């Protein structure tokens, strides 16, 4: 492992030598994990398993011990897979997949020309109007798509605006219309999401650029396949035994899954989210193999985070180490930037506050990151289900810096700057090495 001398701190006659991990190694991990070959590390084209195998091999080659058979903890959960061609036309005009339209991953397959039934945003919060639409178009609704132009929406009353936003979010899961699906007209593509995508819906939900649909268009064509299948997900788990306290654990986690693909040509690379975190934990594994800690260091790479923290939830329900013996857990997600510092979630009280203070002290001495900020706990990444089991846990992500768009096709290796990666690595290796 290539090491760069960073700083020598002299205090009370003791010298502390701190090293930074060469981010070139991390870049290699990120480049592969976010490549087209892995199709966004989702179920489509078995990208998740390819990523798991890569991580497993890296742990094995580094000499990290397996926590499960062949490092793999398995669990079953249904998942959608959208493979093959994805085609859309508005008024007969071809649209560009990914740029002009995006199909939500839970959408039922569509393979035909569908009539457009336009409704006003105000119609969506009017139960009487919804009933009228369902009655008026009863014969053709199953072969139609409801179109809502969500650009420049204005309501006179604040409560109506709030109700509209709430209703628009809900119809992605339970639509009040008996149509084949819903098209939401947008100015720009929103973030793609995978939450609660493990059960079937009799509904397609499509985001489409509003300027690609003219007032004269009476139909939209959509052709794609999407299937919900049982899938075996993998958590990848390894450990380096401690030199003095092998039965006490410091746990480092990340999620390696991402959003997968929308057919053959559109995939979500997930370099910042979270190939960067995987690279960080892989480099940590290599580092602590060469510089063993007094405590056992556990490395957990979770699947299913994007679908609702499924992998970490499964691990806490089926732990491979005694949860009560975990000194603390640090979850790493979104490590591609950092020019404005780092955020620590669940660091405002208890053990999290203690870790925050210790990291602040290290940073004051070594000046590694511009800022260490705090947030209270949230169910926003894989630390959460550990906190539910009373395991001391924090979640770290970077702030600022050049990264691609969140849950977007632009989250590429090229857009992942890693400008603070080495310094963040030094910050956390120093924290663990000073553990008493």
N, C-alpha and C positions, 0 to 999 in steps of 0.2 A: 504494500500500500504506500503510495507516494504521500509524504508528509511535508508540510510547509511550516517553517518556524514562524510563529506569530508574535509571541510576547513573552517576556520574562518578568514576573512580578516578584519583587522582594518585599517581604513583610515579616518582622519579628525574627529575622535571621533565616527564614525559610524561603526557598526559591520554588516557584510554581511555573513549570514549563507547559505552555498550552500550544497545541497543534491544531491546524485546520485540515479537514479532509479535502482532498483534491476533487473539485466538482467535475473534472473531466470524466471520472468514473461514473458519477451520477448522470452526466449527460448521456452516456452510453445506455444506461438503463432507461432513461426517459425516452430516448430516440426509438428504442425497440418497442417499449410498452405503448407508445402513442402512435405506432406505425399502422399503415393500412392493413398489414398482415394480420393484426389483431382485431380489426374492425370495431374499435371502440371498447374492447374488453367486456363485451356483453355476451348474451346467449347466441345471437346470430353468428353463424360461421364458427361457433365454438371458441370465440375470442377469449372468453373468461378462462377456459381450461388452458389455452395456450399461454396466457399470462401466468396462471398458477404454476404451470410446469417450468416456466422461465425462472420464477422466484424460487421454486423448490430446488432447481439445479444450482442456483447461485448460493443458497444456504448450504447445500451439500458440499459444494466445491470450497466453500469457506471453512468447512469443518464444524459448522454449527450442528448440534445434536437435534434429532427429530423429537418433537413432543408427541406426535402421533405416527401411525404407520406411514412410512414414506413421506413424513411431514404433513400429511393431508388429513384434516378433519372434514368429514362429509356430512351434508344434510340435503334433504329433498325440498324443493319448492318450485311450483309451477312458474313459468316465465314465457314471455312473448318473444317470438323470433320473426323478424320481417326480412326475408331474403328474396333475392331475385330482382327483377325489374320493378321500378316504381315510376308510374307515368301519370301525369295530370295535364288536362287541357281545359281552358276556360274559353267558351264560345268557339271551340275548335282550334284555339291557339296553344301551342305547346308551352308548358311552364317548366322552369328549371328546378329540379328537386333540391331541397336544402336552402336554396336562395329565395325562390318564389313561393314555396309552400313547404310545410312540414306536417307530417302525420303523427299524431301522438301515439306512443308505442303500444297502448292498450287497444287501439282501434280495431274494430272488426274489418275483415277484408272487404274491399269494394272492387268490382270489375264490370263497370258499365258506364253509360251516360245517364246522369241524374239531373232531374229538373231542379232549378234553384227556386226556393221559396224565400223571398226576402221579408225580413221582419225588422221593425224599429227596435232600438235598444229599450225604449219605454215599454214595448210589448212584453219584454221578458219579465217584468215585475208586475204584470197585470194578469191575474189568474183568469179573468173573464176573456181577455184577448187570446190567451193560450188555448182555452177551450174552443173558441171560435175558429182558430187556425186548425186545430186538430179535427174539428167537425167539417169545415169547409173543404179541406184537402184530404179527407179520410181515404179516398180511393187511390190517391197517388203518393201519399206520404212515404210508404215503404220504398218507393223508387225515387225519392226526392232528398235534397239536402237543404236544411235551414241555413240561410245566410244572414249573419249579423255583422254589420259594418261597425267595428269597434274603434274607428278613428274619429277624432274630434267630437266625442260624445259629451253632451252637456245636459245637466238636469238643473232645474230651477231650485229644487229643494235638496239640501245636503243628505237628508235621510233617504231620498230616492236614489241618489248617486251611490250611497253606501249599500243599499239593498241590491242595486244593479250589479255592483262588483261582487257581492256575496253570491248572488244567483248565478252569475257568469262562471264563477269558480265551481259551483256545485254541479252545473250541467255536464261537466266533464265526467262525472261519475254517474249521475242519474238525470237523464234528460226528460223534461216534461212533454217533449214532442215525440211522436211515433214515426219519425223520419229515420232514414238510413244513417244519418249523421248530421253534424253541424260544421259549418265553415265559419270561422271567425276572421273577418277582415282586419288586418293590422298594418301599421306603418313599417314596422321592422319585426323580424322574427324574435319571439320571446325565447327565454331559456327553455330547453327541452327537459322534461322531468320523467322520472321513473317511479315515483312513489305509488305504492299500492297497485302495482301492475301485474299481480300474480293471480287475478281472477278475470273471467270473461265478462264482457259487456256487449250488449246488442246495439252498439253505437260506435261510430267513427267520429273523431274530432280532428279537424284539420285547420291549421293556421295558414292563411293565404294573404299575400300582399294585396291590399285593397286596390292599388292602382293597376293590378293585373286583371281585375274584373270590371268590365264596363257596365254601364247602366242598361245596355241593350242585351247583355248576355242572359240567355234563358236556361243554360245548362252548363254543367261541369262534368268532365269525364275523369274518372279515377280508376286505375288498374294497379293493384298490388295484392300480394298475399301476406297474411299475418296469422300466425298460429300460436296458440297457448299449449305448451307441452310441459310434461314433468321433466325436471332438470336436476341433476346432482351438482350442487354447488360445493366449492372447496374453500375452506380456511387453510392457510399455509402457516404452520406453527413450528418454531424451533427455539432452542435454548442453549446458552453457554453457562455451565455450572459456575457458581461463585467459589472463590478460593477459600473463604472463611465461613460463609453462611449459605451453603447450597440450597437450604430449604426456605430461604427468604428471597423474594422475587421483586425485581424492578422490571416492569413490563412496558415495552415499546410497541405501539400499534399503528396501523394505517389501513386504509382500504385500497385494494388494487382493482376493483371493478370500476366500470364507468357506464356510459349510456348506450353503448352498442352502436347499431347501424340502422339506417332507414333504407334498406335495400342494398344492392350491390355497390352503388356509387357514392352514397352518403354515409359517412361515419363520424363519430364524435371522438376525437383523439384523446382528450383528457390528459394533456401533459401536465398542466398545473393541478388539475383535479382528477386523479391524484397520483399520476406516475411520479411526480416530484416527491411526494411523501414516501412512496415505495422505495425510490432511490435513496432517500435519506435513511430509512430503516435498514435497507440492505447494506449501506455503508457503515451504519452503526454496528451491524452484525460482524462485518469484517474487522472493524476497529477493535471491538471488545473480544474477538477471538485472539487478536494479537496482544491486547492489553486487558487481561481478565479483571473483572470487578470482584470485590469481596463478596458481593451478592450475586446470585444467579440473575442473568439478564435474559428475558423472554422476548421473542420477536413474533408478533402476530400480524398476519396479512389477511384482512377480512374481505370476503365477497359480500354481495348483497347490500352494501351500504346505501347505494342509490335507490334501492327498492324498499327502503324502510329499516335500515340497520339490521338486516336479517342475519348476517354472519356473526356479528358481535353478540346479538341476542342469543343465538344458538350456542355460542361459546359459554356465555354466562350460565346458561341452563345445563350445559354439559361440559364443565370446566376440565381442563387437562392438568391443572395445578390447583392446589387449595386456594380459593379466592381470599380466604382470611390471612394467608401468608404473603399477600402482595403488599409490599411497602408503599408503592404508588405506581400508577400507570400514566404514561404520557402518550396521547394520540396525536399523530402528525398528519395533517391534511392541508393542502393548498400551500406548498412551500416554494412556488416558483418565483415569488417576488421578494418583498421585504425591505424595500428602500425607505419605507416609513416605519419600519419596526415589526413587531410581532404582537399578536393578541393571545392571551391565555383565558380560555373559557373555563368556568368553575374555579376561579382563583380568588374569590372574594371572602372566603371563610374556610376554616378548618385546615386540612392538609394542603388544599389548593392555595390558600393564602400563604402558608409556610413556604411552599415551593416558589411562589411568586417573589417573596422576599429574598429567598436564597438566590434566585436568578437575577434579581435586581442588584444584589450585592456583587455577584460575579461580573455583571455588566458594568457596574460603576468602576470596578477595578480594571477591566480589560477593554471597555468601550467597544463592544462587539456589534451591537445593534442600536439604531437611533432611539428606539422606544420600546418598552414592554408595557402593554396595556392590559386591563382586566375586564372581564365580563362575568356575570353570574352564570350559573349552570343553564344549559339548554339542550334539548334533544336533537342537536344538529350534527352529530357525528358519533363515531363508535365508542367514545368514552362513556356515553350516556347510560347504557344498561349495566355497566360496571358500577356506576354511582348508585344505581337502583339497588345493587347488591352490597352496598356499603364499602365498596372498594375506593380508596382515595384515587381520584383520576382528574387529569386536566386535559384540555384539547388546545393544541397550538396551531395557529395559522398565520401566514405572513400578511402584512399590509403594504399596499403600494407596490411600485415597481412594474416593469413590463411583463404582462401575462396576457394570454388570450382571453376571449370572452367566456363568461361563466356558462357552463352547460351549452356550449356553442361549438360549431365546427372550426372556429378560429382558435380553439385552445390547443395549439400545436407546439411541438418541440421548438420550432423557430421563434415562437412568441413567448417562450418561457425563459426569462432572463437569468435566473439563478445568481443574481448579483450579491445576495447576502447568504448564499447557501453555506459557504465555508465558515463564515462567522457564526451562524446559527448552530452549525455542527460543533464548533468549539464550545459554544455556550452550554450545550446539553451534555457533551462528553465531560466537561468540567464539573457540571452538577453531579453526575453519576459517580465520577471518580472521587469526589469529595464526600460522598455519602458515608456517614459515620455508622 
